[in-house]
Amino acid sequence: MATTSSDLGKTLWAAADVLRQKMSADAYKDYLLGLVFYKALSDKYLIKVVDLIENRKDVSLEEAQKLYEDTAQNSEDWKILCEELQKDMGCIILPEHTFTAFYNQINEGSFLLENLSQAFRNIEQSHGNHYDGLFDDFDISSKDLGKNVMECNKMISSVIKALEGIDFSQYSDDALGDAYEYLIGQFASESGKKAGEFYTPQAVSKLIAKIVTQGREKKDGFSVYDPCCGSGSLLLQVKNYMYKQDNVDYSRLVHFFGQEINNQTYNLARMNMMLHNVSSGYQHLNNGNTLSLDWPVDEPTNFDACTMNPPYSLKWDAQPSLITDVRFSRYERLAPKSAADYAFLLHGFYHLKTDGVMGIVLPHGVLFRGSAEGTIRQHLLEDGSIYAVIGLPANLFFNTPIPTCVIILKKNNPSRDVLFIDASKDFVKEKTRNILTDEAIDKILLAYKERKDIDKYAHLASYKEIKENDFNLNIPRYVDTFEEEEPINIEDTFKEFENICKEEHELSNSLNDYFKELGLTFRMEV
């Protein structure tokens, strides 16, 4: 058995081999992640069964399965057990529908995909809406799985068999959640451009999470909002930096709010939250269009932190009537139809508390483009809303090679100065992508905390300086990273050239002697 979350993640990824041979990463992502989630839920469910019946947890899944099946034969005990399971787990998984039962049915040759679908439907239809629609995208009849029912059945059976050897109940919630995050990251790596729809690289998520929680690690009931939450990876990073100790674990008290337009990705975020043991009372996710549908509109509507990695320069329906929308009306102009970057930024900023902190990833164009974006940027700077601009290396993201920046916003920056950090050169190369290392993140955080000039790296620009630059925030205007080239010694260069010519002459003579020995008339020019 895998022993760490890293080992578990790699073991789970290996289970995708049978799917990987048949379909693209974007297609098999939903099948593997859905089955991993279901097995994790089923394994915990079986252990809970034994805990409720015999008040112990040191049991194998097979033993727990047998006890569950035996209890189901006693109507009185079964009824009481189901009531307790519904209360503790939020759903009922029938004995014949557990992951372990399906594995046994495969070995017996009696497994049917329709029974798996029924198990999913039973969970989705549990009391309350915690699991509602969770498996919408798990299509057992998809041609991606096979040409007919028999082939589909065989394909899913292969994945179930690959996963069965892992007992998810043996892992902590953090380890299981981290392994699931690892899987999502692997899918992002293989999905190319589609990765931007559901995943923010962990290093970027870590940087933003550390900034928005700084100094507030012990805040009870801390709330974080991501209007373009994808798989929830950026949201969930926040809990890693909340204060933890034996009697108080503030990471368990974080309220997560997120909206996602893509239904597949929305359900992926829900599964991700559950596997990280975020209880239903602390996860508040919505499937909707952030720009056309302001959410949330019921209490609470403002949050301690806002994190966001929206789709860059997305076209949007910038109807003139939206200028009266409370999210945008303060800024005189709407973001242009060709680039919704500032629409996303203003939406998130509107939902930030007065003492909140927002971190958003955007392309560099938002720092200097004119027209409507220039007007919006000027208003933000006049209000003192932009607190810092951090330039990141190019090629960090799976879906685009362009360099990006993180803009930090606050509503309480009376000095109106802006810290500029140029971290564009702080990366290591890993295969085809650049990686922001922990050392680079720590360097950024230190500069962010100290908020002072660092030669060729950081500059604290006054409002006056920014105004003199016509509210242009292009980082090179404020951080000079130019390195003078070492002067060339002409005499040494000519000596080197002379040596090269001499070596070439000697090599030509040697080759001509060799040609002569071979009886060839060809000669190299000397």
C-alpha positions in Angstrom: 0.0 0.0 0.0 1.1 3.6 -0.7 2.3 5.2 2.5 2.2 9.0 1.8 -0.1 11.3 0.0 2.6 11.6 -2.7 2.8 7.8 -3.1 -1.0 7.6 -3.0 -1.3 10.2 -5.8 1.1 8.3 -8.0 -0.7 5.0 -7.3 -4.0 6.6 -8.3 -2.5 8.1 -11.4 -1.2 4.6 -12.4 -4.8 3.4 -12.2 -5.5 5.7 -15.1 -3.4 3.6 -17.5 -6.3 1.6 -18.7 -8.3 4.7 -19.6 -5.3 6.6 -20.9 -4.9 4.0 -23.7 -8.4 4.8 -25.0 -9.1 8.5 -24.6 -7.7 12.0 -24.0 -6.9 13.3 -20.5 -9.9 15.7 -20.6 -12.2 12.7 -21.2 -10.9 10.2 -18.7 -10.4 12.8 -16.0 -14.1 12.6 -15.1 -14.2 8.8 -14.9 -11.1 8.4 -12.8 -11.8 11.3 -10.4 -15.4 10.1 -10.1 -14.4 6.6 -9.2 -11.7 7.8 -6.8 -14.2 9.9 -5.0 -16.7 7.1 -4.9 -14.2 4.7 -3.5 -13.1 7.1 -0.8 -16.7 7.7 0.2 -17.5 4.0 0.1 -14.4 3.0 2.2 -15.1 5.6 4.9 -18.7 4.4 4.8 -17.8 0.8 5.5 -15.5 1.7 8.4 -18.3 3.9 9.8 -20.6 0.9 9.7 -18.3 -1.2 11.9 -17.7 1.8 14.2 -21.5 2.2 14.7 -22.2 -1.5 15.1 -19.1 -2.7 17.1 -17.5 0.6 18.2 -14.1 -0.1 16.5 -12.3 1.0 13.4 -9.4 -1.5 13.1 -11.0 -3.6 10.4 -10.4 -4.6 6.8 -12.8 -3.5 4.0 -13.7 -7.1 3.3 -14.6 -7.8 7.0 -16.6 -4.5 7.1 -18.4 -5.5 3.9 -19.4 -8.9 5.4 -20.7 -7.3 8.6 -22.7 -4.7 6.6 -24.3 -7.5 4.5 -25.2 -9.5 7.6 -26.7 -6.5 9.3 -28.9 -5.8 6.2 -30.6 -9.2 6.8 -32.0 -8.0 10.2 -34.7 -5.4 9.4 -34.7 -3.9 12.9 -30.9 -3.4 13.1 -30.8 -2.3 9.4 -33.3 0.5 10.0 -31.4 1.9 13.0 -28.1 1.6 11.2 -29.4 3.4 8.1 -30.7 6.3 10.3 -27.2 6.7 11.9 -25.4 6.4 8.6 -27.7 9.0 7.0 -27.0 11.4 9.9 -23.2 10.8 9.9 -22.4 10.3 6.2 -25.3 12.3 4.6 -26.3 9.4 2.3 -27.0 5.7 2.1 -24.9 3.3 0.1 -26.5 -0.1 -0.1 -24.4 -3.2 0.8 -24.5 -4.3 -2.9 -23.4 -0.9 -4.1 -20.2 -0.4 -2.1 -17.0 -0.2 -4.0 -15.9 -3.4 -2.4 -19.1 -5.1 -3.4 -18.6 -4.0 -7.0 -15.1 -5.4 -7.0 -16.4 -8.8 -5.7 -19.1 -8.7 -8.4 -16.5 -8.2 -11.1 -14.5 -11.2 -9.9 -17.8 -13.2 -9.9 -18.7 -12.0 -13.4 -22.0 -10.4 -12.2 -21.0 -6.7 -12.3 -23.3 -4.4 -14.2 -22.6 -0.7 -15.0 -26.3 0.1 -14.4 -25.8 -0.9 -10.8 -23.0 1.6 -10.5 -25.2 4.3 -12.0 -28.0 3.4 -9.6 -25.5 3.8 -6.7 -24.6 7.2 -7.9 -28.3 8.2 -8.2 -29.0 7.0 -4.7 -26.3 9.2 -3.3 -27.4 12.2 -5.4 -31.0 11.8 -4.2 -30.0 11.6 -0.5 -31.8 14.0 1.9 -30.6 17.5 1.4 -28.7 18.7 -1.7 -25.1 18.0 -0.6 -24.6 15.4 -3.3 -27.2 16.6 -5.8 -26.0 16.2 -9.4 -22.5 15.2 -8.3 -22.1 12.4 -10.8 -23.8 14.2 -13.7 -20.7 13.8 -16.0 -20.1 10.2 -15.3 -21.6 8.8 -18.6 -21.5 5.0 -18.5 -22.7 4.8 -22.1 -20.1 7.2 -23.6 -18.4 6.0 -26.8 -15.2 7.0 -25.1 -15.5 3.9 -22.9 -16.3 1.5 -25.7 -18.4 0.7 -28.7 -21.0 -1.2 -26.7 -22.2 -2.0 -23.2 -19.9 -5.0 -22.9 -16.8 -2.9 -23.7 -17.9 -0.1 -21.4 -18.4 -2.6 -18.6 -15.0 -4.0 -19.2 -13.3 -0.6 -19.1 -14.9 0.6 -15.9 -14.3 -2.9 -14.3 -10.6 -2.5 -15.1 -10.4 0.8 -13.3 -12.3 -0.6 -10.3 -9.9 -3.5 -10.1 -6.9 -1.1 -10.3 -8.2 1.0 -7.4 -9.5 -1.8 -5.1 -6.1 -2.6 -3.5 -6.1 0.9 -1.9 -7.9 1.3 1.4 -8.7 5.0 1.5 -9.9 4.7 5.2 -6.2 4.3 6.2 -5.4 7.9 5.1 -6.0 11.2 6.8 -8.3 13.7 5.1 -5.3 15.9 4.4 -3.4 13.0 2.7 -6.4 11.9 0.7 -7.2 15.5 -0.3 -3.5 16.1 -1.3 -3.5 13.0 -3.4 -6.7 14.1 -5.2 -5.0 17.5 -5.8 -2.1 15.6 -7.3 -4.4 13.8 -9.7 -6.0 17.0 -10.8 -2.6 18.5 -11.4 -1.6 15.5 -13.5 -4.7 15.9 -15.6 -4.0 19.5 -16.0 -0.5 18.7 -17.3 -2.0 16.3 -19.9 -5.0 18.5 -20.8 -3.0 21.4 -22.3 -5.2 24.5 -23.0 -8.2 22.9 -21.3 -6.3 22.9 -18.0 -7.0 26.6 -17.5 -10.6 25.7 -17.0 -10.1 23.8 -13.8 -6.6 24.2 -12.4 -4.2 26.8 -11.0 -0.6 25.6 -10.5 0.0 24.8 -6.9 2.9 27.3 -6.6 0.8 30.2 -7.7 -2.1 29.1 -5.4 0.4 28.9 -2.5 1.7 32.4 -3.1 -1.8 34.0 -3.2 -3.0 31.9 -0.3 -0.1 33.0 1.9 -0.6 36.7 1.0 -4.4 36.8 1.7 -4.0 34.9 5.0 -1.0 36.9 6.2 -1.5 38.1 9.8 -5.0 36.6 9.9 -4.1 33.0 10.5 -6.1 32.9 13.7 -9.2 34.6 12.5 -12.3 32.6 13.6 -14.7 32.0 10.7 -12.3 33.3 8.0 -14.1 33.5 4.7 -12.6 33.2 1.2 -14.3 33.7 -2.1 -13.3 32.6 -5.6 -15.7 33.7 -8.4 -13.9 31.5 -11.0 -13.1 28.6 -8.6 -12.4 25.8 -11.1 -11.6 22.6 -9.2 -11.3 24.6 -6.0 -7.5 24.2 -5.8 -6.9 27.9 -5.3 -9.6 28.2 -2.6 -8.4 25.1 -0.7 -4.8 26.3 -0.5 -6.1 28.9 2.1 -6.8 26.3 4.7 -3.1 25.2 4.6 -2.0 28.5 6.0 -4.5 28.9 8.8 -3.3 28.3 12.3 -3.4 24.8 13.7 -2.9 23.4 17.2 -4.4 20.6 19.2 -7.2 22.6 20.8 -8.0 25.0 17.9 -7.6 24.2 14.2 -8.5 27.4 12.3 -8.1 25.6 9.0 -11.3 23.7 9.8 -13.2 26.9 10.4 -12.7 28.4 7.0 -15.8 29.2 5.0 -15.3 28.6 1.3 -17.4 30.4 -1.3 -16.9 29.7 -5.0 -18.7 30.0 -8.3 -18.0 28.1 -11.4 -19.6 28.3 -14.9 -18.7 24.8 -16.1 -20.9 22.1 -14.6 -18.2 19.4 -14.9 -15.7 21.6 -13.1 -18.2 22.7 -10.5 -18.8 19.0 -9.5 -15.1 18.4 -9.5 -14.7 21.3 -7.0 -17.5 19.8 -4.8 -15.7 16.4 -4.7 -12.4 18.2 -4.0 -14.0 20.0 -1.0 -15.5 16.8 0.4 -12.2 14.8 0.1 -10.5 17.6 2.0 -13.1 17.1 4.7 -14.7 20.5 4.3 -18.1 19.9 5.9 -21.3 21.0 4.1 -21.8 23.9 6.4 -18.5 25.4 5.4 -18.5 24.9 1.6 -20.8 27.2 -0.4 -20.4 26.5 -4.1 -22.6 27.7 -7.0 -22.8 26.8 -10.7 -23.3 30.0 -12.6 -21.9 32.8 -14.8 -20.0 35.2 -12.5 -20.2 38.2 -14.8 -23.9 38.0 -15.8 -25.1 36.6 -12.5 -23.8 38.4 -9.4 -23.4 35.8 -6.6 -23.7 35.6 -3.7 -26.5 38.1 -3.2 -27.7 36.7 0.2 -25.7 37.1 3.4 -22.8 36.9 3.6 -21.9 38.9 0.4 -18.4 40.2 1.5 -15.4 38.1 2.4 -12.1 38.3 4.3 -10.2 37.2 1.2 -10.8 36.9 -2.6 -8.7 34.7 -4.7 -9.0 34.4 -8.5 -7.4 33.1 -11.6 -10.1 34.0 -14.2 -9.9 33.2 -18.0 -7.6 35.8 -19.5 -9.0 38.4 -21.9 -12.3 36.6 -22.2 -14.9 38.1 -24.5 -18.1 39.0 -22.6 -21.5 40.6 -23.0 -20.7 44.0 -21.8 -24.3 45.4 -22.0 -24.4 49.2 -21.4 -27.0 48.7 -18.7 -24.3 47.0 -16.6 -22.7 50.3 -15.9 -25.5 50.8 -13.3 -24.5 47.5 -11.7 -23.2 48.2 -8.2 -20.1 46.1 -9.0 -19.0 48.4 -11.9 -20.8 51.8 -11.4 -18.0 53.4 -9.3 -15.5 53.1 -12.2 -17.2 55.1 -15.0 -16.5 52.6 -17.8 -17.1 48.9 -18.4 -14.4 46.5 -19.2 -14.3 46.2 -23.1 -16.2 43.3 -24.7 -13.0 41.9 -26.0 -11.4 41.5 -22.6 -13.3 40.8 -19.4 -10.2 41.0 -17.1 -11.3 44.1 -15.2 -14.9 42.9 -15.0 -13.7 39.9 -13.1 -11.4 42.0 -11.0 -14.1 44.5 -10.1 -16.6 41.7 -9.3 -14.2 40.1 -6.8 -13.2 43.5 -5.3 -16.8 44.4 -4.7 -17.3 41.3 -2.6 -14.2 42.0 -0.5 -14.6 43.2 3.1 -13.3 46.6 4.1 -10.3 45.0 5.8 -10.0 42.1 3.3 -7.2 41.2 0.8 -7.7 40.1 -2.8 -5.2 38.3 -5.0 -6.0 37.9 -8.8 -3.8 36.5 -11.6 -4.1 38.4 -14.9 -2.1 39.0 -18.1 0.3 42.0 -18.1 -1.9 44.0 -20.5 -4.2 45.1 -17.6 -1.3 47.1 -16.2 -0.9 49.4 -19.2 -3.8 49.1 -21.7 -5.7 52.3 -22.2 -9.2 53.4 -23.1 -11.9 51.9 -20.7 -9.3 49.8 -18.9 -7.1 52.8 -18.3 -10.1 54.7 -16.8 -10.9 51.8 -14.5 -7.3 51.4 -13.5 -7.0 55.2 -12.7 -10.1 55.0 -10.5 -8.6 52.0 -8.6 -5.3 53.8 -8.1 -7.0 57.1 -7.0 -9.0 55.1 -4.4 -5.8 53.4 -3.2 -7.2 50.0 -4.1 -4.2 48.5 -5.8 -1.7 47.5 -3.1 0.9 45.5 -5.0 1.8 44.2 -8.4 3.9 41.0 -8.7 5.3 40.0 -12.0 5.5 36.2 -12.4 7.7 34.2 -14.8 6.4 33.2 -18.3 5.2 29.7 -19.0 4.0 28.9 -15.5 0.5 27.8 -16.5 -0.6 24.7 -18.4 -2.9 26.5 -20.8 -0.7 29.5 -21.8 3.0 30.4 -22.1 2.4 34.2 -21.5 3.9 35.9 -18.5 1.3 36.9 -15.9 1.1 39.1 -12.8 -0.6 38.8 -9.4 -2.4 42.0 -8.5 -3.1 42.5 -4.7 -6.0 44.7 -3.8 -7.2 46.2 -0.5 -9.8 48.7 0.5 -7.8 50.3 3.2 -4.6 51.7 1.7 -4.8 55.5 2.4 -1.2 56.2 1.3 -2.1 54.9 -2.2 1.4 53.7 -2.8 1.9 50.5 -4.8 4.6 47.9 -4.3 6.1 46.4 -7.5 7.9 43.1 -7.5 9.6 41.6 -10.5 9.9 37.9 -9.9 9.9 37.1 -13.6 13.4 35.5 -13.5 12.9 33.4 -10.4 12.0 30.0 -11.7 13.4 26.6 -12.6 12.8 24.8 -15.8 10.9 21.5 -15.6 10.4 19.8 -18.9 8.4 22.2 -21.0 7.2 24.5 -18.2 8.7 26.9 -15.7 8.2 26.3 -12.0 8.0 28.9 -9.2 10.0 27.3 -6.4 9.4 27.6 -2.7 12.5 29.8 -2.5 11.1 32.1 -5.0 7.8 32.3 -3.2 9.6 33.0 0.1 11.6 35.8 -1.6 8.4 37.4 -2.9 6.7 37.1 0.5 9.6 38.7 2.3 9.6 41.7 -0.2 5.8 42.0 0.2 6.1 42.1 4.0 9.0 44.6 4.1 7.5 46.8 1.4 10.7 48.6 0.5 13.0 49.0 -2.5 15.2 46.1 -3.4 17.7 46.7 -6.3 16.5 45.2 -9.5 13.7 43.3 -7.8 11.2 45.6 -5.9 10.1 49.2 -5.7 7.6 51.0 -3.6 6.1 53.6 -5.9 4.3 56.6 -4.4 0.9 57.7 -5.8 2.6 60.9 -7.1 5.1 58.7 -9.1 2.3 56.6 -10.5 0.3 59.6 -11.5 3.3 61.1 -13.3 3.4 57.8 -15.2 -0.2 58.4 -16.3 -1.4 55.6 -14.1 0.6 53.1 -16.2 1.6 50.1 -14.0 3.9 48.4 -16.4 6.5 46.8 -14.1 9.7 47.8 -16.0 8.7 51.5 -15.4 9.2 51.0 -11.7 11.7 48.1 -11.4 14.9 48.3 -13.5 16.2 44.8 -14.0 18.7 45.8 -16.8 22.0 44.1 -16.4 25.0 45.7 -18.2 27.0 43.3 -20.3 30.6 42.8 -19.3 32.9 44.9 -21.6 34.5 43.0 -24.4 38.3 42.9 -24.5 39.1 43.3 -28.2 42.7 42.1 -27.8 41.7 38.9 -26.1 38.9 38.3 -28.7 41.4 38.6 -31.6 43.8 36.2 -29.8 41.0 33.7 -29.4 40.1 34.1 -33.1 43.7 33.6 -34.1 43.9 30.3 -32.0 40.7 29.1 -33.7 42.1 29.7 -37.2 45.3 27.9 -36.2 43.3 24.9 -34.9 41.3 24.9 -38.1 44.4 24.9 -40.2 45.9 21.9 -38.3 42.6 20.0 -38.6 42.5 20.6 -42.4 46.1 19.3 -42.8 45.3 16.2 -40.8 42.1 15.5 -42.8 44.1 15.9 -46.1 46.7 13.4 -45.0 43.9 11.0 -44.1 42.2 11.5 -47.5 45.6 10.8 -49.2 46.0 7.5 -47.3 42.6 6.4 -48.6 43.5 7.2 -52.1 41.1 10.1 -52.4 41.8 13.2 -54.4 39.4 15.4 -52.4 41.3 18.1 -50.4 40.3 20.5 -47.6 41.3 24.1 -48.3 44.0 25.3 -46.0 
